[in-house]
Amino acid sequence: MSDHDDVRARADAWQSAIQGRDVVAAQDLLHQDYALVLVVPAAVTVDREEWLRVLPDYVVHHYEVHEQFLHVGNDTACALTLATQHATVLGQDRSSRFILSDTWLRGDDGSWRVWRRHSTPTSPMQMPRG
């Protein structure tokens, strides 16, 4: 399997883990230093521990990818995605169109893990915290 195909498969598995609220699967896909980073409407960084803690309360009702670009080089990969999701997080609406930028790093074991997700909603909203 090419690195490109491997990262694409891991990215698909991560989205499945999110939609399935599968903490165990997500743990294998997240880098130990993973963070979700937002800048709109205010700067927020959600570390790996908090993200995993909130995952069971992240209910995705619908998710659609409009465009996605994946670039792979050596031990780093970047995915830029335009997607729409209808979801609730900790009971709060988190539905919007989002621009997502994911950075994947290849670990010493050869597995790709997502290190950062930069998420920007096209309509400003507050980020529920857990």
C-alpha positions in Angstrom: 0.0 0.0 0.0 1.4 3.4 -0.9 1.8 6.1 1.8 -0.9 8.1 0.2 -3.4 5.2 0.3 -2.3 4.4 3.9 -2.9 7.9 5.1 -6.3 8.0 3.3 -7.3 4.7 4.9 -6.2 6.0 8.4 -8.1 9.3 7.8 -11.3 7.3 6.8 -10.8 5.1 9.9 -10.6 8.3 12.1 -13.8 9.7 10.7 -15.4 6.3 11.3 -14.2 6.4 14.9 -15.6 9.9 15.4 -19.0 9.0 13.9 -19.0 5.7 15.9 -17.8 7.5 19.1 -15.2 4.8 19.3 -12.6 6.0 21.9 -10.5 2.8 21.6 -10.2 3.1 17.8 -9.5 6.9 18.1 -6.7 6.3 20.6 -4.7 4.3 18.0 -5.2 7.0 15.3 -4.2 10.0 17.4 -0.6 11.0 18.0 0.3 11.3 21.7 0.6 15.1 21.2 -2.7 15.4 19.3 -4.6 18.7 19.6 -7.7 20.1 18.0 -6.9 23.8 17.3 -9.5 26.5 16.5 -9.1 30.2 15.9 -12.7 31.2 15.0 -14.6 32.7 16.9 -11.8 32.5 19.5 -8.5 30.6 19.9 -9.1 27.3 21.5 -6.8 24.2 21.8 -8.3 20.9 22.9 -5.6 18.4 23.9 -5.8 14.7 23.2 -7.1 13.8 26.7 -10.0 16.2 26.6 -10.8 15.3 22.9 -11.0 11.6 23.9 -13.1 12.4 27.0 -15.6 14.4 24.9 -15.8 11.8 22.0 -18.7 9.8 23.5 -20.7 13.0 23.6 -19.9 14.0 20.0 -22.9 12.9 18.0 -22.6 13.2 14.3 -26.0 13.1 12.6 -24.6 13.6 9.1 -21.2 14.2 7.6 -20.4 15.1 4.0 -17.0 15.8 2.4 -17.2 18.3 -0.5 -13.5 18.4 -1.4 -10.4 16.9 0.0 -6.7 17.3 -0.9 -4.0 15.0 0.5 -0.3 15.6 0.2 2.2 13.1 1.5 6.0 13.6 1.9 8.4 11.4 3.8 7.0 11.2 7.3 4.5 14.0 7.2 1.1 14.2 5.5 -1.4 17.0 5.3 -5.1 16.7 4.4 -7.2 19.8 3.6 -10.9 19.1 3.7 -14.1 21.1 3.1 -16.9 19.2 4.8 -20.4 19.8 6.2 -21.4 18.2 9.5 -24.6 18.1 11.4 -23.6 17.3 15.0 -24.1 17.9 18.7 -21.2 18.1 21.1 -22.0 17.9 24.8 -25.6 18.6 23.8 -24.7 21.8 21.9 -25.2 22.2 18.2 -21.9 21.9 16.3 -23.4 21.9 12.8 -21.7 23.9 10.0 -19.5 23.7 7.0 -15.9 23.4 8.1 -12.5 23.8 6.6 -10.3 21.1 8.2 -6.5 20.9 8.0 -5.1 17.6 9.4 -1.4 17.0 9.9 -0.4 13.3 10.1 3.0 12.1 11.3 4.5 8.7 10.7 5.6 7.2 14.0 8.6 5.0 14.8 6.4 2.0 14.3 5.6 3.1 10.8 1.9 4.0 11.6 0.5 7.3 10.6 -1.2 9.2 13.4 -3.0 12.6 13.3 -1.0 15.2 15.2 -3.1 18.3 14.7 -6.5 19.2 13.4 -7.1 22.8 12.6 -10.9 23.3 12.3 -12.5 26.5 11.0 -16.3 26.7 10.8 -17.5 28.9 7.9 -20.1 30.3 10.4 -18.6 31.3 13.7 -19.7 29.3 16.8 -18.6 28.6 20.3 -16.7 25.3 20.9 -18.3 23.2 23.6 -15.7 22.1 26.2 -15.6 19.0 28.3 
